[in-house]
Amino acid sequence: MRMANKKNDLFQRRLRTKTGSILIRTADRSEGRLFIFSKGHIFTKKEKAGDADVQMVWKNANIAFKTMTSSDPQALFRAMDKGDVEMVGDLSIAQWFGLLVKAMKANDKKGANPQRVAMIGLGKMGKGIASNIQDAGFDLVVYNRTSAKAKPFLSKGATLAKTPAEAASLANIVVTSLMDDASVLNIVTAEDGILAGLAKGGIHLCATTISPEMSKKLEEIHRQHGSHFMMGAVVGRPDAAEAGELLTLMAGDETLIDQCRAVTSAYSAATLIIGKESWLANYAKLSVNYFAVSNMELMGQLYAMGDATGIGRTFYKQIFESSYSNPILRFYAQRIMDKSYKENVGFELSGGIKDVKLMQEASDATSGSLNYAPIIISKMQQAMDIGLEHCDWSVFTGISGKN
């Protein structure tokens, strides 16, 4: 790492973005080393049992050495899949450390990746995903209803497809970043859609938040066609997509995971494998979003009480920031405090209410336990009714309290 910090520009840039610590040790604590990252500097010492923001716990030293020194970019992920290593602690630091490792092993040769990837959907999330796929050296094909959005990618060598079918016909893996169930189903099954061009054995990797039922339907459609459907739901805002710092929740055919993870690693700090059934990733994504939106609702309720009683909003901001280490929740704590819903909109309310309705449907079909969902939907609908559908999805928290 010290060598990378001297010669690797990407590593240097990543290193300056965060302060944190990671303890890499064996499960029996016989070997260990602590790394502290601060203001672009690396401090390290032997340590077997110290405190750290995150711990990387290996089965034994031999596996750790072989994996960490491997030139295979998938080596660490395979070790996690097999249970050879476990990440314990602050996930945001673990994700960031994964970015450091990825930068350290980055291949500067463009076009080094043999797979050709088609990106369908160049909206707020899709353009960041596509940019990182291209920067990782994949031969990129792009399709978007508004072709003007493809210009930045064409100037760097991407191929513009006139239809989704053409995009699919030119790629091994097709990544879709769209709006909802209907848009994904249509882009797959339309006369000039993905299935019309995707070769037998081709892979459709869906990054859109869709329902588990739609995931099952798409999996069957692709099976009948002779192609494969993999779910790769992403967690994060557009700025995280641009920075390559998304979290991908992947599920599907385990024989295809390495191929898909080679792509998701380009735009994600980490890819978590949820299971063999694609729809499991949809439930996982809805669970994560429910956690986020429930905390937004709670923040809004407490800010409303503070406004009514005269407790300053700064007090609640301090409580939230000290309680949540997740940077996304800290971001929303600031946004809800400031009532800043119209600037830097990453995820619109119209998309948010769609997601929460999917959360409620998933709950109704399984545990029936997401009791906040009807309340949140009601408040979101109130905000939609007064014309706030294009504001940030956290705007519904302003409905809390007496109007």
Contacts in CASP RR format, 6 or more apart in sequence:
PFRMAT RR
TARGET T0000
AUTHOR 0000-0000-0000
METHOD contacts of the structure
MODEL  1
MRMANKKNDLFQRRLRTKTGSILIRTADRSEGRLFIFSKGHIFTKKEKAG
DADVQMVWKNANIAFKTMTSSDPQALFRAMDKGDVEMVGDLSIAQWFGLL
VKAMKANDKKGANPQRVAMIGLGKMGKGIASNIQDAGFDLVVYNRTSAKA
KPFLSKGATLAKTPAEAASLANIVVTSLMDDASVLNIVTAEDGILAGLAK
GGIHLCATTISPEMSKKLEEIHRQHGSHFMMGAVVGRPDAAEAGELLTLM
AGDETLIDQCRAVTSAYSAATLIIGKESWLANYAKLSVNYFAVSNMELMG
QLYAMGDATGIGRTFYKQIFESSYSNPILRFYAQRIMDKSYKENVGFELS
GGIKDVKLMQEASDATSGSLNYAPIIISKMQQAMDIGLEHCDWSVFTGIS
GKN
1 11 0 8 1.000
1 35 0 8 1.000
1 42 0 8 1.000
1 44 0 8 1.000
1 100 0 8 1.000
1 104 0 8 1.000
2 42 0 8 1.000
4 11 0 8 1.000
4 103 0 8 1.000
4 104 0 8 1.000
5 11 0 8 1.000
5 12 0 8 1.000
5 15 0 8 1.000
5 40 0 8 1.000
5 42 0 8 1.000
8 103 0 8 1.000
8 104 0 8 1.000
8 106 0 8 1.000
10 103 0 8 1.000
10 106 0 8 1.000
11 100 0 8 1.000
11 103 0 8 1.000
11 104 0 8 1.000
11 106 0 8 1.000
12 40 0 8 1.000
13 103 0 8 1.000
14 96 0 8 1.000
14 99 0 8 1.000
14 100 0 8 1.000
14 103 0 8 1.000
15 37 0 8 1.000
15 40 0 8 1.000
15 42 0 8 1.000
15 100 0 8 1.000
16 39 0 8 1.000
16 40 0 8 1.000
17 96 0 8 1.000
18 37 0 8 1.000
18 93 0 8 1.000
18 96 0 8 1.000
19 37 0 8 1.000
19 38 0 8 1.000
19 39 0 8 1.000
20 36 0 8 1.000
20 37 0 8 1.000
20 38 0 8 1.000
20 53 0 8 1.000
20 93 0 8 1.000
21 34 0 8 1.000
21 35 0 8 1.000
21 36 0 8 1.000
21 37 0 8 1.000
21 51 0 8 1.000
21 52 0 8 1.000
21 53 0 8 1.000
21 54 0 8 1.000
21 93 0 8 1.000
22 34 0 8 1.000
22 35 0 8 1.000
22 37 0 8 1.000
22 52 0 8 1.000
22 53 0 8 1.000
22 54 0 8 1.000
22 55 0 8 1.000
22 56 0 8 1.000
22 93 0 8 1.000
22 94 0 8 1.000
22 97 0 8 1.000
23 32 0 8 1.000
23 33 0 8 1.000
23 34 0 8 1.000
23 35 0 8 1.000
23 47 0 8 1.000
23 50 0 8 1.000
23 51 0 8 1.000
23 52 0 8 1.000
23 54 0 8 1.000
23 55 0 8 1.000
23 56 0 8 1.000
24 32 0 8 1.000
24 33 0 8 1.000
24 34 0 8 1.000
24 35 0 8 1.000
24 55 0 8 1.000
24 56 0 8 1.000
24 58 0 8 1.000
24 64 0 8 1.000
24 68 0 8 1.000
25 31 0 8 1.000
25 32 0 8 1.000
25 33 0 8 1.000
25 47 0 8 1.000
25 48 0 8 1.000
25 49 0 8 1.000
25 55 0 8 1.000
25 56 0 8 1.000
25 57 0 8 1.000
25 58 0 8 1.000
26 32 0 8 1.000
26 57 0 8 1.000
26 58 0 8 1.000
26 59 0 8 1.000
26 60 0 8 1.000
26 61 0 8 1.000
26 64 0 8 1.000
27 57 0 8 1.000
27 58 0 8 1.000
27 59 0 8 1.000
27 60 0 8 1.000
28 60 0 8 1.000
29 48 0 8 1.000
29 49 0 8 1.000
30 48 0 8 1.000
30 61 0 8 1.000
31 48 0 8 1.000
31 61 0 8 1.000
31 64 0 8 1.000
32 46 0 8 1.000
32 47 0 8 1.000
32 48 0 8 1.000
33 44 0 8 1.000
33 45 0 8 1.000
33 46 0 8 1.000
33 47 0 8 1.000
34 44 0 8 1.000
34 45 0 8 1.000
34 46 0 8 1.000
34 47 0 8 1.000
34 50 0 8 1.000
34 52 0 8 1.000
35 42 0 8 1.000
35 43 0 8 1.000
35 44 0 8 1.000
36 42 0 8 1.000
36 43 0 8 1.000
36 44 0 8 1.000
37 43 0 8 1.000
37 100 0 8 1.000
53 89 0 8 1.000
53 90 0 8 1.000
53 93 0 8 1.000
54 87 0 8 1.000
54 88 0 8 1.000
54 89 0 8 1.000
54 90 0 8 1.000
54 91 0 8 1.000
54 93 0 8 1.000
54 94 0 8 1.000
54 97 0 8 1.000
55 87 0 8 1.000
55 88 0 8 1.000
55 89 0 8 1.000
56 85 0 8 1.000
56 86 0 8 1.000
56 87 0 8 1.000
56 94 0 8 1.000
56 97 0 8 1.000
57 85 0 8 1.000
57 86 0 8 1.000
57 87 0 8 1.000
57 88 0 8 1.000
58 64 0 8 1.000
58 67 0 8 1.000
58 79 0 8 1.000
58 84 0 8 1.000
58 85 0 8 1.000
59 83 0 8 1.000
59 84 0 8 1.000
59 85 0 8 1.000
63 79 0 8 1.000
63 84 0 8 1.000
63 85 0 8 1.000
64 85 0 8 1.000
67 75 0 8 1.000
67 76 0 8 1.000
67 79 0 8 1.000
67 84 0 8 1.000
67 85 0 8 1.000
68 76 0 8 1.000
71 105 0 8 1.000
72 78 0 8 1.000
73 102 0 8 1.000
73 105 0 8 1.000
73 262 0 8 1.000
73 265 0 8 1.000
74 258 0 8 1.000
74 261 0 8 1.000
74 262 0 8 1.000
74 265 0 8 1.000
76 85 0 8 1.000
76 98 0 8 1.000
76 101 0 8 1.000
77 261 0 8 1.000
77 265 0 8 1.000
77 271 0 8 1.000
77 273 0 8 1.000
78 258 0 8 1.000
79 85 0 8 1.000
80 86 0 8 1.000
80 87 0 8 1.000
81 257 0 8 1.000
81 273 0 8 1.000
87 94 0 8 1.000
90 325 0 8 1.000
91 270 0 8 1.000
91 326 0 8 1.000
92 325 0 8 1.000
92 326 0 8 1.000
92 327 0 8 1.000
94 270 0 8 1.000
95 245 0 8 1.000
95 247 0 8 1.000
95 269 0 8 1.000
95 270 0 8 1.000
96 245 0 8 1.000
96 269 0 8 1.000
98 269 0 8 1.000
98 270 0 8 1.000
99 244 0 8 1.000
99 245 0 8 1.000
99 269 0 8 1.000
102 265 0 8 1.000
107 137 0 8 1.000
109 137 0 8 1.000
110 137 0 8 1.000
111 137 0 8 1.000
111 138 0 8 1.000
111 139 0 8 1.000
112 137 0 8 1.000
113 136 0 8 1.000
113 137 0 8 1.000
113 138 0 8 1.000
113 139 0 8 1.000
113 262 0 8 1.000
115 138 0 8 1.000
115 139 0 8 1.000
115 171 0 8 1.000
115 172 0 8 1.000
115 173 0 8 1.000
115 259 0 8 1.000
115 262 0 8 1.000
115 263 0 8 1.000
116 138 0 8 1.000
116 139 0 8 1.000
116 140 0 8 1.000
116 141 0 8 1.000
116 170 0 8 1.000
116 171 0 8 1.000
116 172 0 8 1.000
116 173 0 8 1.000
117 133 0 8 1.000
117 138 0 8 1.000
117 139 0 8 1.000
117 140 0 8 1.000
117 141 0 8 1.000
117 171 0 8 1.000
117 172 0 8 1.000
117 173 0 8 1.000
117 174 0 8 1.000
117 175 0 8 1.000
117 263 0 8 1.000
118 140 0 8 1.000
118 141 0 8 1.000
118 142 0 8 1.000
118 143 0 8 1.000
118 161 0 8 1.000
118 167 0 8 1.000
118 168 0 8 1.000
118 170 0 8 1.000
118 171 0 8 1.000
118 173 0 8 1.000
118 174 0 8 1.000
118 175 0 8 1.000
119 126 0 8 1.000
119 129 0 8 1.000
119 130 0 8 1.000
119 133 0 8 1.000
119 140 0 8 1.000
119 141 0 8 1.000
119 142 0 8 1.000
119 143 0 8 1.000
119 167 0 8 1.000
119 175 0 8 1.000
119 177 0 8 1.000
120 142 0 8 1.000
120 143 0 8 1.000
120 144 0 8 1.000
120 164 0 8 1.000
120 167 0 8 1.000
120 174 0 8 1.000
120 175 0 8 1.000
120 176 0 8 1.000
120 177 0 8 1.000
120 178 0 8 1.000
120 187 0 8 1.000
120 194 0 8 1.000
121 130 0 8 1.000
121 142 0 8 1.000
121 143 0 8 1.000
121 144 0 8 1.000
121 176 0 8 1.000
121 177 0 8 1.000
121 178 0 8 1.000
122 130 0 8 1.000
122 142 0 8 1.000
122 144 0 8 1.000
122 149 0 8 1.000
122 150 0 8 1.000
122 153 0 8 1.000
122 177 0 8 1.000
123 144 0 8 1.000
123 149 0 8 1.000
123 177 0 8 1.000
124 238 0 8 1.000
124 241 0 8 1.000
124 346 0 8 1.000
124 347 0 8 1.000
125 177 0 8 1.000
125 207 0 8 1.000
125 234 0 8 1.000
125 238 0 8 1.000
125 241 0 8 1.000
126 177 0 8 1.000
126 207 0 8 1.000
126 241 0 8 1.000
127 149 0 8 1.000
127 152 0 8 1.000
127 241 0 8 1.000
127 242 0 8 1.000
128 238 0 8 1.000
128 241 0 8 1.000
128 242 0 8 1.000
128 244 0 8 1.000
128 267 0 8 1.000
129 175 0 8 1.000
129 177 0 8 1.000
129 207 0 8 1.000
129 234 0 8 1.000
129 241 0 8 1.000
129 246 0 8 1.000
129 267 0 8 1.000
130 140 0 8 1.000
130 142 0 8 1.000
130 153 0 8 1.000
130 158 0 8 1.000
131 152 0 8 1.000
131 153 0 8 1.000
131 242 0 8 1.000
132 241 0 8 1.000
132 242 0 8 1.000
132 244 0 8 1.000
132 266 0 8 1.000
132 267 0 8 1.000
133 140 0 8 1.000
133 175 0 8 1.000
133 263 0 8 1.000
133 266 0 8 1.000
133 267 0 8 1.000
134 140 0 8 1.000
134 153 0 8 1.000
134 156 0 8 1.000
134 157 0 8 1.000
134 158 0 8 1.000
135 266 0 8 1.000
136 265 0 8 1.000
136 266 0 8 1.000
138 263 0 8 1.000
138 266 0 8 1.000
139 159 0 8 1.000
140 153 0 8 1.000
140 157 0 8 1.000
140 158 0 8 1.000
140 159 0 8 1.000
141 158 0 8 1.000
141 159 0 8 1.000
141 160 0 8 1.000
141 161 0 8 1.000
141 167 0 8 1.000
141 170 0 8 1.000
141 171 0 8 1.000
142 150 0 8 1.000
142 153 0 8 1.000
142 154 0 8 1.000
142 158 0 8 1.000
142 159 0 8 1.000
142 160 0 8 1.000
142 161 0 8 1.000
142 167 0 8 1.000
143 150 0 8 1.000
143 160 0 8 1.000
143 161 0 8 1.000
143 162 0 8 1.000
143 163 0 8 1.000
143 164 0 8 1.000
143 166 0 8 1.000
143 167 0 8 1.000
144 150 0 8 1.000
147 160 0 8 1.000
150 158 0 8 1.000
150 160 0 8 1.000
154 160 0 8 1.000
159 170 0 8 1.000
161 167 0 8 1.000
161 170 0 8 1.000
163 192 0 8 1.000
163 193 0 8 1.000
164 187 0 8 1.000
164 190 0 8 1.000
164 192 0 8 1.000
164 193 0 8 1.000
164 194 0 8 1.000
164 196 0 8 1.000
165 192 0 8 1.000
165 193 0 8 1.000
165 194 0 8 1.000
165 195 0 8 1.000
165 196 0 8 1.000
165 197 0 8 1.000
166 192 0 8 1.000
166 197 0 8 1.000
167 174 0 8 1.000
167 194 0 8 1.000
168 174 0 8 1.000
168 193 0 8 1.000
168 194 0 8 1.000
168 195 0 8 1.000
168 196 0 8 1.000
168 197 0 8 1.000
168 198 0 8 1.000
169 197 0 8 1.000
169 198 0 8 1.000
169 199 0 8 1.000
172 202 0 8 1.000
172 203 0 8 1.000
172 259 0 8 1.000
173 202 0 8 1.000
173 203 0 8 1.000
173 204 0 8 1.000
173 205 0 8 1.000
173 259 0 8 1.000
173 260 0 8 1.000
173 263 0 8 1.000
174 194 0 8 1.000
174 198 0 8 1.000
174 202 0 8 1.000
174 203 0 8 1.000
174 204 0 8 1.000
174 205 0 8 1.000
175 205 0 8 1.000
175 206 0 8 1.000
175 207 0 8 1.000
175 263 0 8 1.000
176 184 0 8 1.000
176 187 0 8 1.000
176 194 0 8 1.000
176 204 0 8 1.000
176 205 0 8 1.000
176 206 0 8 1.000
176 207 0 8 1.000
176 208 0 8 1.000
177 207 0 8 1.000
177 208 0 8 1.000
178 184 0 8 1.000
178 187 0 8 1.000
178 208 0 8 1.000
179 208 0 8 1.000
179 351 0 8 1.000
179 354 0 8 1.000
180 208 0 8 1.000
180 209 0 8 1.000
180 210 0 8 1.000
180 351 0 8 1.000
180 354 0 8 1.000
181 210 0 8 1.000
181 211 0 8 1.000
181 214 0 8 1.000
183 208 0 8 1.000
184 206 0 8 1.000
184 208 0 8 1.000
184 210 0 8 1.000
184 214 0 8 1.000
184 218 0 8 1.000
185 214 0 8 1.000
185 217 0 8 1.000
185 218 0 8 1.000
187 193 0 8 1.000
187 194 0 8 1.000
188 194 0 8 1.000
188 195 0 8 1.000
188 204 0 8 1.000
188 218 0 8 1.000
188 221 0 8 1.000
188 222 0 8 1.000
189 195 0 8 1.000
189 221 0 8 1.000
190 196 0 8 1.000
194 204 0 8 1.000
195 221 0 8 1.000
195 222 0 8 1.000
195 225 0 8 1.000
195 227 0 8 1.000
198 204 0 8 1.000
198 225 0 8 1.000
198 227 0 8 1.000
199 227 0 8 1.000
200 225 0 8 1.000
200 226 0 8 1.000
200 227 0 8 1.000
201 226 0 8 1.000
201 227 0 8 1.000
201 228 0 8 1.000
202 227 0 8 1.000
202 228 0 8 1.000
203 227 0 8 1.000
203 228 0 8 1.000
203 229 0 8 1.000
203 230 0 8 1.000
203 256 0 8 1.000
203 259 0 8 1.000
203 260 0 8 1.000
204 218 0 8 1.000
204 222 0 8 1.000
204 227 0 8 1.000
204 228 0 8 1.000
204 229 0 8 1.000
204 230 0 8 1.000
205 230 0 8 1.000
205 231 0 8 1.000
205 232 0 8 1.000
205 260 0 8 1.000
205 263 0 8 1.000
205 264 0 8 1.000
206 215 0 8 1.000
206 218 0 8 1.000
206 229 0 8 1.000
206 230 0 8 1.000
206 231 0 8 1.000
206 232 0 8 1.000
206 233 0 8 1.000
207 232 0 8 1.000
207 233 0 8 1.000
207 234 0 8 1.000
207 248 0 8 1.000
208 233 0 8 1.000
209 233 0 8 1.000
209 282 0 8 1.000
209 285 0 8 1.000
209 286 0 8 1.000
209 289 0 8 1.000
209 355 0 8 1.000
209 358 0 8 1.000
210 282 0 8 1.000
210 358 0 8 1.000
211 282 0 8 1.000
211 358 0 8 1.000
211 361 0 8 1.000
211 362 0 8 1.000
212 279 0 8 1.000
212 282 0 8 1.000
212 283 0 8 1.000
212 362 0 8 1.000
212 365 0 8 1.000
213 279 0 8 1.000
214 282 0 8 1.000
215 229 0 8 1.000
215 231 0 8 1.000
215 278 0 8 1.000
215 279 0 8 1.000
215 281 0 8 1.000
215 282 0 8 1.000
216 278 0 8 1.000
216 279 0 8 1.000
218 229 0 8 1.000
218 278 0 8 1.000
219 229 0 8 1.000
219 252 0 8 1.000
219 278 0 8 1.000
219 279 0 8 1.000
221 229 0 8 1.000
222 228 0 8 1.000
222 229 0 8 1.000
223 229 0 8 1.000
228 253 0 8 1.000
228 256 0 8 1.000
229 252 0 8 1.000
229 278 0 8 1.000
230 250 0 8 1.000
230 251 0 8 1.000
230 252 0 8 1.000
230 253 0 8 1.000
230 256 0 8 1.000
230 260 0 8 1.000
230 278 0 8 1.000
231 249 0 8 1.000
231 250 0 8 1.000
231 251 0 8 1.000
231 252 0 8 1.000
231 278 0 8 1.000
231 279 0 8 1.000
231 280 0 8 1.000
231 281 0 8 1.000
231 282 0 8 1.000
232 248 0 8 1.000
232 249 0 8 1.000
232 250 0 8 1.000
232 251 0 8 1.000
232 260 0 8 1.000
232 264 0 8 1.000
232 281 0 8 1.000
233 248 0 8 1.000
233 249 0 8 1.000
233 250 0 8 1.000
233 281 0 8 1.000
233 282 0 8 1.000
233 284 0 8 1.000
233 285 0 8 1.000
234 241 0 8 1.000
234 246 0 8 1.000
234 247 0 8 1.000
234 248 0 8 1.000
234 249 0 8 1.000
234 267 0 8 1.000
234 268 0 8 1.000
234 285 0 8 1.000
235 246 0 8 1.000
235 247 0 8 1.000
235 248 0 8 1.000
235 249 0 8 1.000
235 285 0 8 1.000
235 288 0 8 1.000
235 289 0 8 1.000
236 245 0 8 1.000
236 246 0 8 1.000
236 247 0 8 1.000
236 328 0 8 1.000
237 328 0 8 1.000
237 331 0 8 1.000
237 346 0 8 1.000
237 347 0 8 1.000
238 346 0 8 1.000
240 246 0 8 1.000
241 267 0 8 1.000
244 266 0 8 1.000
244 267 0 8 1.000
244 268 0 8 1.000
244 269 0 8 1.000
245 268 0 8 1.000
245 269 0 8 1.000
246 267 0 8 1.000
246 268 0 8 1.000
246 269 0 8 1.000
247 268 0 8 1.000
247 269 0 8 1.000
247 270 0 8 1.000
247 271 0 8 1.000
247 272 0 8 1.000
248 264 0 8 1.000
248 267 0 8 1.000
248 268 0 8 1.000
248 270 0 8 1.000
248 271 0 8 1.000
248 272 0 8 1.000
249 272 0 8 1.000
249 274 0 8 1.000
249 281 0 8 1.000
249 284 0 8 1.000
249 285 0 8 1.000
249 288 0 8 1.000
250 257 0 8 1.000
250 260 0 8 1.000
250 261 0 8 1.000
250 264 0 8 1.000
250 271 0 8 1.000
250 272 0 8 1.000
250 273 0 8 1.000
250 274 0 8 1.000
250 281 0 8 1.000
251 273 0 8 1.000
251 274 0 8 1.000
251 275 0 8 1.000
251 276 0 8 1.000
251 277 0 8 1.000
251 278 0 8 1.000
251 279 0 8 1.000
251 280 0 8 1.000
251 281 0 8 1.000
251 284 0 8 1.000
252 275 0 8 1.000
252 276 0 8 1.000
252 277 0 8 1.000
252 278 0 8 1.000
252 281 0 8 1.000
253 276 0 8 1.000
254 275 0 8 1.000
254 276 0 8 1.000
257 273 0 8 1.000
261 271 0 8 1.000
264 271 0 8 1.000
265 271 0 8 1.000
272 284 0 8 1.000
274 280 0 8 1.000
274 281 0 8 1.000
274 284 0 8 1.000
275 281 0 8 1.000
282 362 0 8 1.000
283 362 0 8 1.000
283 366 0 8 1.000
286 355 0 8 1.000
286 358 0 8 1.000
286 359 0 8 1.000
286 362 0 8 1.000
289 355 0 8 1.000
289 356 0 8 1.000
289 359 0 8 1.000
290 356 0 8 1.000
290 359 0 8 1.000
290 370 0 8 1.000
290 372 0 8 1.000
290 373 0 8 1.000
292 328 0 8 1.000
292 329 0 8 1.000
292 332 0 8 1.000
293 352 0 8 1.000
293 355 0 8 1.000
293 356 0 8 1.000
293 359 0 8 1.000
293 372 0 8 1.000
293 376 0 8 1.000
293 393 0 8 1.000
294 372 0 8 1.000
294 376 0 8 1.000
295 324 0 8 1.000
295 329 0 8 1.000
295 332 0 8 1.000
296 332 0 8 1.000
296 336 0 8 1.000
296 394 0 8 1.000
296 396 0 8 1.000
296 397 0 8 1.000
297 372 0 8 1.000
297 375 0 8 1.000
297 376 0 8 1.000
297 379 0 8 1.000
297 396 0 8 1.000
297 397 0 8 1.000
297 400 0 8 1.000
299 316 0 8 1.000
299 320 0 8 1.000
299 332 0 8 1.000
299 333 0 8 1.000
299 336 0 8 1.000
299 397 0 8 1.000
300 336 0 8 1.000
300 397 0 8 1.000
300 398 0 8 1.000
300 400 0 8 1.000
301 397 0 8 1.000
301 400 0 8 1.000
301 401 0 8 1.000
302 316 0 8 1.000
303 313 0 8 1.000
303 316 0 8 1.000
303 336 0 8 1.000
303 337 0 8 1.000
303 397 0 8 1.000
303 400 0 8 1.000
304 398 0 8 1.000
304 400 0 8 1.000
304 401 0 8 1.000
305 311 0 8 1.000
305 401 0 8 1.000
306 312 0 8 1.000
306 313 0 8 1.000
306 316 0 8 1.000
307 313 0 8 1.000
308 401 0 8 1.000
308 402 0 8 1.000
313 337 0 8 1.000
314 337 0 8 1.000
316 333 0 8 1.000
316 337 0 8 1.000
317 333 0 8 1.000
317 334 0 8 1.000
317 337 0 8 1.000
320 329 0 8 1.000
320 330 0 8 1.000
320 333 0 8 1.000
321 330 0 8 1.000
321 333 0 8 1.000
324 330 0 8 1.000
324 333 0 8 1.000
332 394 0 8 1.000
334 340 0 8 1.000
335 341 0 8 1.000
335 392 0 8 1.000
335 394 0 8 1.000
336 394 0 8 1.000
336 397 0 8 1.000
336 398 0 8 1.000
339 398 0 8 1.000
340 392 0 8 1.000
341 388 0 8 1.000
341 391 0 8 1.000
341 392 0 8 1.000
341 394 0 8 1.000
341 395 0 8 1.000
342 391 0 8 1.000
342 392 0 8 1.000
344 392 0 8 1.000
345 390 0 8 1.000
345 391 0 8 1.000
345 392 0 8 1.000
346 392 0 8 1.000
347 392 0 8 1.000
347 393 0 8 1.000
348 389 0 8 1.000
348 390 0 8 1.000
348 391 0 8 1.000
348 392 0 8 1.000
348 393 0 8 1.000
349 380 0 8 1.000
349 383 0 8 1.000
349 384 0 8 1.000
349 388 0 8 1.000
349 389 0 8 1.000
349 390 0 8 1.000
349 391 0 8 1.000
349 392 0 8 1.000
349 393 0 8 1.000
349 395 0 8 1.000
349 396 0 8 1.000
350 384 0 8 1.000
350 389 0 8 1.000
350 390 0 8 1.000
351 393 0 8 1.000
352 380 0 8 1.000
352 393 0 8 1.000
353 377 0 8 1.000
353 380 0 8 1.000
353 381 0 8 1.000
353 384 0 8 1.000
353 393 0 8 1.000
356 373 0 8 1.000
356 376 0 8 1.000
356 377 0 8 1.000
356 380 0 8 1.000
357 377 0 8 1.000
359 370 0 8 1.000
359 373 0 8 1.000
360 370 0 8 1.000
360 373 0 8 1.000
360 374 0 8 1.000
360 377 0 8 1.000
362 370 0 8 1.000
363 369 0 8 1.000
363 370 0 8 1.000
363 373 0 8 1.000
376 396 0 8 1.000
379 396 0 8 1.000
379 397 0 8 1.000
379 398 0 8 1.000
379 399 0 8 1.000
379 400 0 8 1.000
380 393 0 8 1.000
380 396 0 8 1.000
382 396 0 8 1.000
382 399 0 8 1.000
383 389 0 8 1.000
383 391 0 8 1.000
383 395 0 8 1.000
383 396 0 8 1.000
383 398 0 8 1.000
383 399 0 8 1.000
388 395 0 8 1.000
END
